[in-house]
Amino acid sequence: MTQFIIALLICGFSINSYANEQFSRFSSAKKHLIKTLPNNSKSFYCGCDIKRQGKKLVPDVKSCGYVPRNAMTRSGNPNARATRIEWEHIVSAWEFGHQLQCWQHGGRKNCIKVSPQFRKMEADINNLAPAIGEINGDRSNYRFGMLAGSANQYGRCQIKVNFKQRLVEPPLYARKRIADTYFYMQKTYGLNISNKQQKLFKAWQNQALATQKTNSNL
């Protein structure tokens, strides 16, 4: 039941919430989201409460049991990304960007410079979710999928990252939002999604609907 409640809080901040809000810059989208984030929102991959510190958002790690994978950086400094909320592209900028011609001539920087289409996709708030910075960085542009073993890299945070396979298994409550977002990006921008990924995302949608039906009957 706890995961179901977290899912509702995450899904409440989802595709239909801002259907009419459009931005041409990622920076503008982030500023808007920080101002309008509901007080009861949870971080996307860990379900942490989110607190405001001035203009910044920070995770309440005591509420979710998140423990940084790396408390310190390689240079010996505290890992600042583990203490802040960032805006994660559910469909990574690499994934939608490399399907555009601009990416072939300079990557993300070039796309931001020359492609209004890329800037619109990068700033689409339906594809953005508040995530702990370290996990946003670890997820990188890895695909979503299923992995063996238990989730123990980030304390009680139920996300798995396999760096060798470049694969991420999200927690159960986040999977429908991920699937919905991929299909939204496909419908809106013509995003190419492999058959294997489409089957996975449809399974996640069906799983969420079955769980919701079960909980509604309790």
SVG drawing of the C-alpha trace seen along z (x, -y; Angstrom):
<svg xmlns="http://www.w3.org/2000/svg" viewBox="-13 -31 54 43">
<polyline fill="none" stroke="black" stroke-width="0.4" points="0.0,0.0 2.9,-2.4 4.3,-2.0 0.8,-2.6 0.5,-5.9 4.0,-7.0 3.0,-6.1 -0.1,-8.4 2.1,-11.3 4.5,-10.7 1.9,-10.2 0.1,-13.3 3.1,-15.2 2.8,-13.7 1.9,-14.0 -1.6,-15.4 -0.6,-18.0 1.0,-20.5 -0.3,-19.6 -0.7,-23.3 2.6,-24.5 5.3,-24.8 8.8,-26.1 11.6,-26.8 14.5,-26.5 15.3,-23.8 16.4,-26.5 12.9,-28.1 11.2,-24.8 13.3,-24.0 12.5,-27.4 8.8,-26.9 8.8,-23.4 10.7,-24.5 8.1,-27.2 5.1,-25.0 6.2,-21.6 3.4,-20.4 4.4,-20.3 3.7,-16.6 5.8,-15.5 8.3,-12.7 11.7,-12.2 11.2,-10.1 13.5,-7.1 13.6,-7.0 10.3,-8.4 12.0,-10.9 10.1,-13.9 11.3,-17.1 12.0,-20.1 12.7,-23.7 15.8,-25.6 15.4,-29.0 15.2,-28.6 16.7,-25.0 15.0,-21.7 16.7,-19.0 15.7,-15.4 14.7,-14.5 16.8,-11.4 15.4,-10.4 12.0,-10.0 13.1,-7.4 16.4,-5.8 18.5,-7.0 22.2,-6.5 24.6,-8.0 26.5,-5.4 29.4,-7.8 29.4,-10.2 32.6,-11.8 33.8,-12.7 37.0,-11.4 38.7,-14.7 37.8,-14.1 35.0,-16.7 31.4,-15.9 29.2,-14.7 26.9,-17.7 24.7,-15.9 23.6,-13.5 22.1,-16.4 20.1,-18.1 17.1,-17.6 17.7,-17.8 15.4,-17.6 15.8,-14.2 14.9,-13.6 13.0,-10.4 13.7,-9.9 17.3,-11.1 18.4,-14.0 20.9,-11.6 18.1,-9.3 15.8,-11.8 18.7,-14.0 20.7,-11.5 17.7,-10.8 18.0,-14.4 20.4,-15.5 21.8,-18.2 23.3,-15.6 25.5,-14.2 27.3,-17.6 28.2,-18.5 25.9,-16.6 23.8,-18.3 25.5,-21.7 25.0,-21.9 21.3,-20.8 20.7,-23.5 22.3,-26.1 20.6,-25.2 17.5,-23.1 14.2,-24.6 12.8,-21.0 15.5,-19.8 15.1,-22.8 11.4,-22.1 11.9,-18.4 14.6,-19.2 12.2,-21.7 9.1,-19.5 8.1,-19.3 6.1,-16.1 9.4,-14.4 11.0,-15.9 10.9,-14.5 12.5,-15.6 15.3,-13.1 18.2,-13.0 21.2,-14.4 23.5,-11.4 20.9,-9.0 20.2,-11.4 23.9,-11.3 24.2,-7.5 21.2,-6.8 23.0,-8.9 21.5,-7.9 21.1,-4.2 18.1,-2.2 15.4,-1.0 15.0,2.7 15.0,5.5 18.1,6.6 18.9,9.6 19.7,9.2 18.4,6.8 18.5,3.1 21.2,2.1 23.3,-0.5 21.5,-3.5 20.3,-2.4 16.6,-1.6 16.1,-3.3 14.7,-0.7 16.6,-1.4 19.3,0.7 22.0,-0.6 24.2,1.8 27.1,-0.3 28.6,2.5 25.3,3.3 24.3,-0.4 20.9,0.6 18.6,-0.8 15.8,1.0 13.5,-1.6 11.3,-1.0 8.0,0.6 6.0,-2.6 7.9,-4.7 7.5,-2.2 4.1,-3.4 5.2,-7.0 8.3,-6.0 6.2,-4.0 3.6,-6.7 6.3,-9.3 8.1,-7.2 4.8,-6.7 4.0,-10.4 7.4,-11.4 6.7,-8.9 3.3,-10.3 4.4,-14.0 7.8,-14.0 8.0,-10.7 10.5,-9.2 11.8,-5.8 11.3,-3.1 12.6,0.4 10.1,3.3 11.8,4.8 11.4,1.5 7.8,1.1 6.9,4.6 8.5,3.8 6.7,0.5 3.3,2.0 3.9,4.7 4.7,2.0 1.5,0.2 -0.6,3.3 1.1,4.2 0.3,0.8 -3.3,1.1 -3.6,4.5 -2.1,3.2 -4.4,0.2 -7.4,2.5 -6.3,4.8 -5.8,1.9 -9.2,0.3 -10.9,3.6 -9.2,3.7"/>
</svg>
